[in-house]
Amino acid sequence: MQDTGSVVPSLAAGLLFGSLAGLGAYQLSQDPRNVWVFLATSGTLAGIMGMRFYHSGKFMPAGLIAGASLLMVAKVGVSMFNRPH
């Protein structure tokens, strides 16, 4: 169970990264070449949550979010290289 001191920062981080991911997804849907906000958000989440998973060893939620973020970075990265110039 979380202590009450970590609830507000967790909520703020969730809202920030959720908003950035939503903005990045919107930009990507409007122009498939506009991937930078989405890649930066997913890459940052993969790094932060990957470190948390590494140090805690707990899959939920850090490992799950790190894995999903890493998959999104890979998917968008591969699509960048496969699109015609």
N, C-alpha and C positions, 0 to 999 in steps of 0.2 A: 504494500500500500504506500502511495506517495505521501510525503509530508506536505503540509499546506504551503510551505515555502516554494515548492517546485511546480505548483499548479499554474500559477499566473505566467511564469516564463514559458512553460510548455504550451500553454494556450496561445500565447503571443507568437511563439515560433511556429506553431501549427497554422495559425492564421496567416502569418507572413509567407511561409513556404507554399501553403495552399493557394494563396492569391497569386503568387509569382508563377506557380505551375499552371493555374488557370489562364493567366495572361499569356504565358508562353504557348499554351495549347491553342488559344484563340489566334495568336499571331501566326502560328504554324498552319492553322486551318485557312487563314486568309492568303498566305503566301508560303508555299512549302520551302522557300529559301530562307525564310526568317526564323532560324532555329536557335539563335543565340541565347535568348532569355530562358527558353526551355532547357537547352543543354547546360547552361550555368546553374539553373535551379536543380536539375536532376543530378548533375555532377557534385554539387555542394552537398546535397542530401546523401548521396552515396558515400561521400567521404566522411561526413560527420557521423552518420548512423553506422557506417562500417567500423569506424573507430570505437563507437560505443559497444557494438557487437563484439569486437575483438577483445575489449577490456572486460566486458561483463559475461560473455559467453551465452547470453540469453537471446534466443531467436526472436522472441516476441517482445517488443515491436521492432527493435533495432535491426535485427538480421533480416526481417521481412522487408522493411522499408529500404534498407541498403541494397538488397537483391533486386527489388522492383525498380529502384532508381538506376542501378547499374544496367539492367535490361533495357530501360528506356534510353539511356545514353548510347548503348550499343545499337539499338534499333534506329535511332535518329542518325547516328554516325554512319552506319552502313547505308542508309537511304541517301545521305549527302554524297557519298562516293559513287552510288549507282545511278544517280540522276544525270540526264544529259546536260551539258554545259551550254 
